[in-house]
């Protein structure tokens, strides 16, 4: 059973679905920006070292162009509450779970 992968484009903020995975040459169907790039990855974070929350990832200089990072994971459907929808809320809920009173 195959599942589609949804990416919310960093450039136009519209979603595009890809069958099974995002290829190295994949583009946003709306604005034709590269789809497999740092800015479309769930690990992309401008506040993190090298703008990436994955500590094992190699340095990528151009974040909005296609690359071959082994740790790329699509950002999901941000507009509809996907995995990268609200990192602050995710951190807050993780902290609350950690310090939950018994």
N, C-alpha and C positions, 0 to 999 in steps of 0.2 A: 504494500500500500504506500503510495507516494504522497508526500505532503508538500504544500507550497511554502515558500519562504517569503515573508513580507519585509520590505525595506522602506523606511520613510526617508526620502531624499533630503540631504542636508541643504541642497540648493533651492528647491522649489517647495519642499515640505509636503509633497504628495506621495502617496504610497504606490509601490509597484510590487507585483508578485512574480516570483521566479519558481520554476519547477525544481524541487529538491534542494538546490544550492545556488549561490550567486557566483557566476563564473568570472574569471579574470577580466574579460572584455565586456561584461554586462554593463548596461547603461539604464538610467532612469527613462522610462517610456515617455515621460512628459517633457523634460528639459534636456535630456541626453547627457547629463553629468555622469561620471563614472560611478557605478553602484558599489563595487567592491573597493572601498577606500576607508581610510581611518575615520573620517567624519560620519560614515554610515555604520560604524562598528559600535557595539554596546560597551566596549572598553574605552572609547574615546572620551577624554575628560580634559578640558583645557587647564584645569588646576593641578593635574597629576604630572609627575616627572615624565618628560617626553610626550606629554599630552595623552598618556595611555595608562589605564589602571592595571594592565597585564604586565607584571614585573619581568617576565621572561621574553617579552617581545623585543625584537630588534628595532633600532632607531629607524623611523621612516621620516624623511625630511619634508616631503610634500604630502600633506594630509588629505587633500581633496582629489588626488589622482589615484588610479588603480594601482594596487600593489599586491605582492604575494605573501603577505603576512600569514603565518600558519595559525595565528590566534584569532583571525577575523571571525566575528559572530555578528550577524545582522542585528541592527538596532531594534527590529520589530516595528510594530505599528504604534508609533509614539502618539499619534493623534487619537487613537482609540484605547490608550492605556496599556500599551505593550510593555516589555521589560525595561525599556529606558524612559518610560513616561515621566517619572518624577524621582530622580535619584535622592533628593532630600527626604522625601517621604519614606523611601526604602531604607535609608540610613536611620531615620527616626524610629521606624518600626523595629529594625534590628536592635537598636540600643534599648528600646523599651522591653523587648523580649529578653535581652541579656540581663537587665536589671529588674526584671519582674518580681514584685513582692509575692511571697508565698503565704 
